[in-house]
Amino acid sequence: MVRSHAVAGFLVAILPLIATPGASLALLIRHTSDKGRRQAVPVILGTATGLYLHAALAVAGLSALVMHSGQAFTAVRIIGAVYLIGLGVWTWRSTAANPASARSRALPPKRPDSVYAQALLANVLNPKAASIYLTLVPQFIATGESFRGQILVLATAHAVLITLWLLVWTLLVGGAAQALRKPGFRKAMARTTSVMLLALGVRSAAA
């Protein structure tokens, strides 16, 4: 099993990546500011599921195949960029008419699992998340021990850390609930989130 100092080193290495604003944080702010703290749960679950999927792909060697194939990696990057850009455009359009229509048209759709699906796709289609398990994880794996078990431990540590990070933001956003209920503030928050998603998509496409 992976040693505690290796887990600690891995968490220190990925902390700057987690702290960098990304699609998960943008979705969290968007949904919690619009419909309350409970919306943080599917965002966090979707993000964590995406991390475990990347870990599983790393174990199976599929991520390595994507990273070593220029065409496959480009395809994943473009798909992820298109998804983020589309999500950003949808978010912007949901508040383009007026605050009243924003609440009825804003993300997510009425299906209860859609927020989870958005967070899952945003993580799965992010090549940066896949690269973590191909560039950082191997540095903290000890030879002669269970490869799968060590990756599982590191993925769990990763999921716990990003969960704590998103929970902190949930408390910050939830603490401003009264201000966030104002239509003007919600509209500004939605448009800010859409810009973040668009920027992330453009950056991913240009990388």
Backbone torsions as a table, in degrees:
resi	resn	phi	psi	omega
1	MET	NA	148.7	-177.6
2	VAL	-63.6	139.3	-177.2
3	ARG	-75.6	155.7	-176.7
4	SER	-63.0	-37.1	-179.7
5	HIS	-68.6	-29.0	176.6
6	ALA	-69.8	-40.2	177.0
7	VAL	-62.9	-43.9	179.7
8	ALA	-62.3	-42.3	178.4
9	GLY	-64.5	-39.3	178.0
10	PHE	-63.7	-42.3	180.0
11	LEU	-65.6	-39.4	177.2
12	VAL	-63.2	-38.2	-177.7
13	ALA	-68.7	-36.5	-176.1
14	ILE	-92.8	-9.9	-178.2
15	LEU	-56.8	-45.1	178.0
16	PRO	-61.4	-33.2	178.7
17	LEU	-69.4	-39.2	178.5
18	ILE	-68.3	-39.2	-177.2
19	ALA	-72.1	-19.0	177.0
20	THR	-72.2	125.6	-178.9
21	PRO	-54.8	130.6	-179.1
22	GLY	-137.2	-168.7	-176.2
23	ALA	-64.2	-37.7	-179.0
24	SER	-62.4	-43.8	179.1
25	LEU	-66.7	-40.0	178.9
26	ALA	-61.7	-43.4	178.5
27	LEU	-66.2	-40.1	179.6
28	LEU	-60.1	-49.8	-179.7
29	ILE	-61.9	-42.4	-178.3
30	ARG	-60.4	-49.3	-173.0
31	HIS	-79.6	-38.7	-179.9
32	THR	-71.1	-33.5	178.2
33	SER	-70.8	-26.2	-177.9
34	ASP	-89.0	-39.8	-172.4
35	LYS	-131.2	12.2	173.1
36	GLY	100.1	173.6	-173.8
37	ARG	-63.6	-27.7	-177.8
38	ARG	-60.7	-26.4	179.8
39	GLN	-68.2	-13.6	177.4
40	ALA	-69.2	-28.1	-175.8
41	VAL	-61.1	-53.8	179.6
42	PRO	-65.6	-30.1	176.9
43	VAL	-64.9	-46.3	179.9
44	ILE	-65.9	-43.0	179.5
45	LEU	-63.9	-41.8	179.1
46	GLY	-64.2	-41.4	178.5
47	THR	-64.6	-45.7	179.9
48	ALA	-64.0	-40.1	177.9
49	THR	-61.2	-40.3	178.0
50	GLY	-61.4	-38.6	178.5
51	LEU	-64.0	-43.8	179.2
52	TYR	-66.2	-32.6	177.6
53	LEU	-67.2	-41.8	176.3
54	HIS	-62.1	-39.7	178.3
55	ALA	-64.0	-41.7	179.2
56	ALA	-64.7	-40.2	178.4
57	LEU	-65.8	-36.6	177.7
58	ALA	-64.1	-41.6	177.9
59	VAL	-62.8	-41.2	-177.5
60	ALA	-77.5	-12.6	179.4
61	GLY	87.7	0.7	-178.2
62	LEU	-70.1	-38.0	179.1
63	SER	-63.6	-38.8	178.3
64	ALA	-61.7	-38.4	178.7
65	LEU	-62.7	-43.4	179.8
66	VAL	-64.8	-44.7	-176.1
67	MET	-68.6	-27.9	-178.0
68	HIS	-94.8	-4.9	175.5
69	SER	-107.6	112.7	-177.3
70	GLY	-57.6	-42.1	-177.6
71	GLN	-68.7	-42.0	-179.4
72	ALA	-66.3	-42.8	179.5
73	PHE	-64.2	-42.2	178.3
74	THR	-62.0	-39.4	179.9
75	ALA	-63.1	-44.7	178.8
76	VAL	-63.1	-42.2	-178.8
77	ARG	-64.0	-43.9	-178.5
78	ILE	-67.6	-42.1	178.8
79	ILE	-61.0	-45.3	178.5
80	GLY	-62.6	-40.6	179.8
81	ALA	-64.7	-43.7	179.6
82	VAL	-62.5	-41.1	179.3
83	TYR	-62.3	-46.7	-179.1
84	LEU	-64.9	-42.1	179.0
85	ILE	-64.4	-43.4	178.3
86	GLY	-62.7	-39.6	178.3
87	LEU	-65.6	-38.3	178.0
88	GLY	-66.3	-42.4	178.4
89	VAL	-63.8	-42.7	179.6
90	TRP	-62.1	-42.1	180.0
91	THR	-64.5	-42.2	178.8
92	TRP	-63.6	-44.8	-178.5
93	ARG	-66.1	-28.2	-178.6
94	SER	-66.5	-18.7	179.6
95	THR	-117.7	8.4	-174.3
96	ALA	-72.4	-32.7	-175.1
97	ALA	-77.1	-68.7	178.6
98	ASN	-163.3	163.1	-177.9
99	PRO	-57.6	-33.5	-178.1
100	ALA	-66.4	-45.4	179.9
101	SER	-72.5	-22.9	-179.2
102	ALA	-60.5	-40.3	-176.7
103	ARG	-68.2	-34.2	-177.9
104	SER	-83.1	-26.3	-176.1
105	ARG	-103.8	-11.1	-174.7
106	ALA	-66.3	156.9	173.8
107	LEU	-63.8	150.0	0.3
108	PRO	-91.5	170.7	172.4
109	PRO	-62.5	177.3	-172.8
110	LYS	-69.3	-22.9	179.9
111	ARG	-60.9	131.0	-175.7
112	PRO	-66.9	-20.9	-177.1
113	ASP	-94.0	2.7	-172.9
114	SER	-70.5	-35.3	178.0
115	VAL	-63.7	-43.1	176.3
116	TYR	-59.2	-45.0	-179.0
117	ALA	-63.7	-39.7	178.8
118	GLN	-62.0	-46.9	-179.5
119	ALA	-65.5	-39.4	179.3
120	LEU	-63.0	-48.8	-178.9
121	LEU	-64.9	-39.6	-179.8
122	ALA	-60.8	-33.6	179.2
123	ASN	-82.3	-44.8	-177.3
124	VAL	-63.5	-37.9	-177.3
125	LEU	-87.3	12.7	179.5
126	ASN	-100.0	107.1	-179.2
127	PRO	-59.8	-27.2	179.4
128	LYS	-61.8	-40.1	179.0
129	ALA	-65.0	-40.0	178.6
130	ALA	-65.7	-39.0	-176.6
131	SER	-66.3	-25.8	178.4
132	ILE	-59.5	-40.3	-176.3
133	TYR	-83.3	-2.2	177.4
134	LEU	-112.5	-18.7	-178.2
135	THR	-112.7	-42.4	-176.8
136	LEU	-90.3	-46.6	-175.3
137	VAL	-55.9	-45.4	-178.5
138	PRO	-58.4	-25.0	-179.8
139	GLN	-71.7	-16.5	-176.8
140	PHE	-114.3	13.7	178.6
141	ILE	-98.0	128.0	178.3
142	ALA	-89.4	135.4	178.8
143	THR	-74.0	152.8	177.7
144	GLY	84.2	3.0	178.2
145	GLU	-125.3	171.6	-175.9
146	SER	-59.1	114.3	179.7
147	PHE	-65.3	-45.5	-178.8
148	ARG	-64.7	-43.3	-179.0
149	GLY	-62.6	-39.7	-179.5
150	GLN	-67.4	-41.9	178.5
151	ILE	-64.5	-38.2	178.2
152	LEU	-61.8	-42.8	179.2
153	VAL	-63.9	-44.9	-179.5
154	LEU	-66.6	-38.5	177.8
155	ALA	-64.7	-38.6	178.4
156	THR	-65.7	-42.4	177.1
157	ALA	-62.0	-40.9	177.0
158	HIS	-60.9	-45.8	-179.4
159	ALA	-64.2	-40.0	179.4
160	VAL	-64.6	-43.3	-178.5
161	LEU	-65.2	-44.8	-179.5
162	ILE	-70.0	-29.5	175.2
163	THR	-64.6	-45.1	178.1
164	LEU	-61.8	-41.8	179.4
165	TRP	-61.6	-45.1	-179.7
166	LEU	-70.6	-32.1	176.9
167	LEU	-66.7	-37.5	175.9
168	VAL	-59.9	-44.8	178.6
169	TRP	-66.8	-33.0	177.1
170	THR	-62.7	-43.3	178.3
171	LEU	-64.9	-39.8	179.5
172	LEU	-64.9	-44.9	179.6
173	VAL	-69.7	-43.0	-179.8
174	GLY	-64.6	-31.0	179.4
175	GLY	-66.2	-21.8	178.9
176	ALA	-102.1	29.9	-173.5
177	ALA	-56.9	-40.3	-177.1
178	GLN	-62.9	-43.9	178.6
179	ALA	-68.9	-35.7	-177.0
180	LEU	-69.3	-20.6	179.4
181	ARG	-76.2	-15.6	179.9
182	LYS	-69.1	130.6	-176.9
183	PRO	-54.9	-40.7	-179.0
184	GLY	-63.9	-39.6	179.8
185	PHE	-69.0	-41.2	179.4
186	ARG	-62.8	-39.7	179.8
187	LYS	-64.6	-43.5	179.2
188	ALA	-64.9	-40.2	179.5
189	MET	-65.0	-42.1	-180.0
190	ALA	-63.7	-40.6	-179.4
191	ARG	-71.0	-35.8	175.8
192	THR	-63.0	-42.5	178.5
193	THR	-63.7	-41.0	179.9
194	SER	-62.5	-39.1	178.0
195	VAL	-64.4	-40.9	178.2
196	MET	-61.3	-44.9	-179.4
197	LEU	-65.2	-41.4	178.0
198	LEU	-63.0	-43.2	179.9
199	ALA	-63.7	-41.5	178.3
200	LEU	-63.4	-40.5	178.8
201	GLY	-65.7	-43.9	179.3
202	VAL	-64.7	-41.5	178.9
203	ARG	-63.1	-40.7	178.9
204	SER	-65.1	-40.0	-179.0
205	ALA	-69.3	-32.6	-176.9
206	ALA	-87.1	-11.4	-175.9
207	ALA	-65.9	NA	NA
